Amino acid sequence: MKSVQKDIDERTNLTGSNKFELLLFRLGADNALGQSELFGINVFKIREIVAMPSITPIVGATPHSLGVVNLRGQVIPVLDLPSIVGCKPKTGLNIMLVTEYARTTQAFAVESVEDIVRLDWNQVLSAETSGAAHNLVTSIARLDGNTDGTRLAQVLDVEAILQMVSPSDEHQIDPQKVGPKLKLKPGTIILAADDSFVARSLIEQELQVLQAPYEMVKSGKEAWDRLNALAKSAEAEGKTILDKVSLLLTDLEMPEMDGFTLTRNIKQDARFEGLPVVIHSSLSGSANEDHVRSVGADGYVAKFVAEDLANTIREVLPR
């Protein structure tokens, strides 16, 4: 029991150093070159890994659904991840990854699990920035560092996959539920950072409904660079960052710089004193929420319920 808790503590502490652990797995031969490539998911989102159990097919199930399994008293939907991303397993669907995303539990069938690797977020590049843009891939991890010939792993956008396979009504932006428009200081914006295409789209829709001026970026590093540019501009005008930005909204898992590091940088820099930071993440659980508080974030909201996000933003905006 002590060793299990030690493993949990070690993984949790990684978030304080811009590091994380990536579970590597294979899905079979791709349709383009017939190669078996590496894919990855943050270990924090994996509840357990089990040998493929007996699956009960569901009548009228959506495409890519294999059915459901009863696991430890919980009925969990199982999705055919190779078919979703366009791969064909060579040896079959042998392993099931049970994951927790944004208050939901689901399992993904994969061909094989390869390894767990510990990486720095600066080893991970945005798929869009690196020219490998695909709506189901958020980023590319350089497993051996920034060296020629490094192994590459595609980090999947599970939020986009779940929305594609099973669109949720909760993701609809209802103006009545999110409430009246936000009252920002004139001339200011909300700066939002998220590496998921789906998440950015939903955030943009909500901020538009709330009639809040905003800028959207794809990583913590982009947000940090943009904040520094705005701070420099404000200083030249004899103003502060609060005359440019009303609030920063950030995801946790992002290439190059994660949301924990971004938040800590902001809270430790006198130039950004008083700037509210809200963390908006599909990572849940008490360990992550404790870290949110430890880095000084002003609010935390789990993805993605539009009214929860709107209410949290209102709570932390400067009066």
C-alpha positions in Angstrom: 0.0 0.0 0.0 2.8 2.4 0.9 4.6 1.7 -2.5 1.3 2.4 -4.4 0.9 5.7 -2.5 4.5 6.5 -3.2 4.0 6.0 -7.0 0.9 8.2 -6.9 2.8 10.9 -5.0 5.7 10.8 -7.4 3.5 11.1 -10.4 1.6 14.0 -8.8 4.8 15.8 -8.0 5.8 15.7 -11.7 3.2 18.3 -12.3 5.3 20.7 -10.3 8.3 20.4 -12.6 6.7 20.6 -16.1 7.0 16.8 -16.4 4.5 14.0 -17.0 4.2 10.3 -17.8 3.0 9.0 -21.1 1.5 5.6 -21.6 2.7 4.2 -25.0 0.7 1.7 -27.0 0.2 0.4 -30.5 -3.0 0.1 -32.5 -1.8 -1.9 -35.5 -0.9 -1.0 -39.1 -1.9 2.4 -40.4 -3.7 2.8 -43.7 -0.9 5.0 -45.2 2.3 3.1 -44.9 1.2 -0.1 -43.2 3.4 0.7 -40.2 2.6 0.2 -36.5 3.2 3.5 -34.9 3.3 4.6 -31.2 0.4 6.5 -29.6 0.2 8.0 -26.2 -2.1 9.0 -23.4 -1.2 10.8 -20.1 -0.9 8.2 -17.3 -3.0 10.5 -15.1 -6.1 9.7 -17.3 -5.6 5.9 -17.1 -7.5 4.2 -14.3 -6.4 0.7 -15.1 -5.0 -1.6 -17.9 -6.5 -5.0 -18.2 -6.4 -8.0 -20.6 -9.4 -7.8 -23.0 -12.4 -9.2 -21.2 -15.6 -10.6 -22.7 -17.5 -7.7 -24.3 -21.3 -7.5 -24.6 -22.4 -6.0 -27.9 -25.1 -3.4 -27.6 -28.0 -3.4 -30.2 -28.0 -0.2 -32.3 -24.6 0.9 -30.9 -22.8 3.8 -32.6 -19.9 3.1 -35.1 -16.6 2.2 -33.3 -18.4 0.9 -30.3 -17.6 -2.7 -29.3 -20.2 -2.8 -26.6 -19.9 -2.8 -22.8 -18.1 -4.6 -20.0 -18.9 -5.1 -16.4 -15.7 -4.2 -14.5 -15.6 -4.0 -10.7 -19.4 -3.4 -10.5 -19.4 -0.7 -13.2 -20.8 -1.1 -16.7 -18.3 0.7 -19.0 -18.5 1.3 -22.8 -15.6 0.0 -24.9 -14.5 1.8 -28.0 -12.5 0.4 -30.9 -9.6 2.8 -30.9 -7.8 1.3 -33.9 -10.9 1.8 -36.1 -11.3 5.3 -34.9 -7.9 6.4 -36.0 -7.7 4.2 -39.1 -5.5 1.3 -38.0 -5.8 -2.4 -38.4 -4.5 -4.6 -35.5 -2.1 -7.3 -36.6 -2.7 -9.6 -33.6 -6.1 -8.4 -32.5 -7.6 -6.2 -29.8 -5.7 -7.6 -26.8 -5.7 -4.9 -24.1 -8.3 -2.5 -22.7 -7.4 0.9 -21.3 -9.9 2.2 -18.8 -9.8 6.0 -18.8 -11.4 8.9 -16.9 -12.1 12.0 -18.9 -14.1 15.0 -17.8 -16.4 13.1 -15.3 -16.9 10.1 -17.6 -15.4 6.6 -17.6 -14.8 4.6 -20.8 -12.5 2.0 -22.1 -10.4 1.9 -25.3 -9.4 -1.4 -27.0 -5.8 -1.4 -28.2 -3.5 -4.0 -29.7 -0.6 -3.7 -27.2 0.9 -1.6 -24.4 4.5 -0.8 -24.9 5.9 1.3 -22.0 5.4 4.2 -19.6 7.9 7.1 -20.3 8.6 10.1 -18.2 8.9 13.3 -20.3 9.3 17.0 -20.0 6.5 18.9 -21.6 9.1 20.7 -23.8 9.7 17.4 -25.5 6.1 17.6 -26.8 5.2 19.8 -29.7 1.8 20.9 -30.8 0.6 18.8 -33.8 -0.5 22.0 -35.5 2.8 23.8 -34.9 4.8 20.8 -36.1 2.8 20.6 -39.3 1.2 17.3 -38.3 -2.2 18.8 -37.7 -5.0 16.3 -37.2 -8.2 16.8 -35.2 -7.6 13.5 -33.3 -4.0 14.3 -32.4 -3.1 17.1 -30.0 0.7 16.8 -30.1 3.8 14.9 -31.1 6.1 13.6 -28.3 9.8 13.3 -29.0 10.6 10.3 -26.8 14.4 10.5 -26.9 14.6 14.3 -26.8 15.3 16.8 -29.6 17.7 14.5 -31.5 17.7 13.3 -35.1 16.0 10.0 -35.4 14.2 10.2 -32.1 11.2 8.0 -31.7 7.9 9.9 -32.1 4.6 9.2 -30.4 1.2 10.7 -31.4 -0.6 12.1 -28.3 -4.3 11.5 -28.9 -7.0 14.1 -28.4 -9.4 11.9 -26.4 -11.8 14.8 -25.9 -12.1 15.1 -29.7 -12.4 11.3 -30.0 -15.2 11.1 -27.5 -17.1 14.0 -29.0 -16.8 12.4 -32.5 -17.9 9.0 -31.3 -20.6 10.1 -28.9 -21.6 13.8 -29.1 -22.7 15.1 -25.7 -25.7 17.4 -25.2 -23.8 18.9 -22.3 -21.4 20.4 -24.8 -24.2 22.6 -26.3 -23.9 26.3 -25.4 -27.3 27.4 -24.0 -27.3 31.2 -23.6 -30.0 30.9 -21.0 -27.9 28.6 -18.8 -24.6 30.5 -19.2 -26.3 33.7 -18.2 -25.7 37.3 -19.1 -22.7 38.7 -20.8 -19.5 39.1 -18.8 -18.5 42.5 -17.6 -14.8 43.0 -18.4 -12.8 46.1 -17.9 -13.0 48.1 -21.1 -10.1 47.3 -23.4 -9.3 43.9 -21.8 -9.6 40.3 -23.1 -9.7 36.8 -21.7 -6.6 34.9 -22.7 -7.4 31.2 -23.1 -5.0 28.3 -23.7 -5.9 24.7 -24.7 -4.2 22.2 -27.1 -7.5 20.4 -27.9 -9.2 21.5 -31.1 -12.6 20.5 -29.7 -12.0 22.3 -26.4 -10.8 25.5 -28.1 -14.0 25.4 -30.3 -16.3 25.0 -27.3 -14.5 27.7 -25.3 -14.7 30.1 -28.2 -18.4 29.4 -28.6 -19.0 30.1 -25.0 -17.0 33.3 -24.8 -18.8 34.6 -27.9 -22.2 33.9 -26.2 -20.9 35.7 -23.2 -19.8 38.6 -25.4 -16.3 38.5 -24.0 -13.3 39.6 -26.1 -10.7 36.9 -26.1 -7.6 35.5 -27.6 -7.0 31.7 -28.0 -3.6 30.0 -28.0 -2.6 26.3 -28.2 -0.1 25.8 -25.4 1.1 27.1 -22.1 4.3 28.5 -23.7 2.2 30.5 -26.3 0.1 31.9 -23.4 3.2 32.8 -21.4 4.9 34.5 -24.5 1.7 36.4 -25.2 1.3 37.6 -21.6 4.9 38.8 -21.6 4.2 40.7 -24.9 1.1 42.3 -23.4 2.9 43.2 -20.2 5.6 44.9 -22.2 3.0 46.8 -24.2 1.2 47.9 -21.0 4.4 49.1 -19.4 5.2 51.2 -22.5 1.8 52.8 -22.1 2.1 53.4 -18.4 -0.4 50.7 -17.6 -0.5 47.2 -16.0 -1.4 43.8 -17.4 -4.8 44.3 -15.8 -5.5 47.0 -18.4 -4.9 44.4 -21.1 -6.1 41.0 -19.7 -9.0 40.4 -17.3 -8.5 36.7 -16.8 -6.3 33.7 -18.0 -8.1 30.4 -18.7 -5.8 27.5 -19.1 -5.9 23.7 -19.7 -3.4 21.5 -17.7 -2.0 19.2 -20.3 -0.4 21.2 -23.1 2.8 20.8 -25.2 6.0 22.7 -24.3 4.6 24.2 -21.0 1.8 22.7 -18.9 -0.9 24.7 -17.1 0.6 24.1 -13.7 3.9 25.7 -14.8 2.1 28.5 -16.6 0.1 29.3 -13.5 3.1 29.2 -11.2 5.0 31.5 -13.5 2.2 34.0 -13.4 1.7 33.9 -9.7 5.4 34.3 -8.9 5.8 37.3 -11.3 5.1 40.7 -9.8 4.0 42.1 -13.2 1.0 39.8 -13.1 -0.2 40.6 -9.6 -3.9 40.4 -9.3 -4.4 38.6 -12.6 -7.0 35.8 -12.0 -6.1 32.3 -13.4 -8.8 29.6 -13.9 -7.7 26.1 -14.7 -10.1 24.2 -17.0 -9.2 20.6 -17.4 -10.4 17.1 -18.1 -8.0 15.9 -15.4 -9.9 15.4 -12.2 -9.4 13.9 -8.8 -8.2 15.3 -5.4 -4.5 15.1 -6.2 -4.9 17.4 -9.2 -7.2 19.8 -7.4 -4.6 20.0 -4.5 -2.0 20.9 -7.0 -4.3 23.6 -8.6 -4.4 25.2 -5.1 -0.7 24.8 -4.5 0.3 26.7 -7.6 -2.1 29.6 -6.7 -4.9 29.2 -9.3 -8.0 31.2 -8.5 -10.4 28.7 -9.8 -10.7 25.1 -11.1 -13.5 23.7 -13.3 -13.8 20.3 -14.9 -14.4 20.1 -18.6 -16.9 20.7 -20.2 -20.1 22.0 -18.8 -20.8 25.5 -20.1 -22.6 26.9 -17.1 -20.0 25.7 -14.7 -17.3 27.4 -16.7 -19.3 30.7 -16.9 -20.1 30.6 -13.2 -16.4 30.0 -12.3 -15.2 32.8 -14.5 -17.7 35.2 -12.9 -16.6 34.2 -9.4 -13.0 35.1 -10.0 -13.2 38.1 -12.2 -12.1 41.3 -10.6 -15.0 43.2 -9.1 
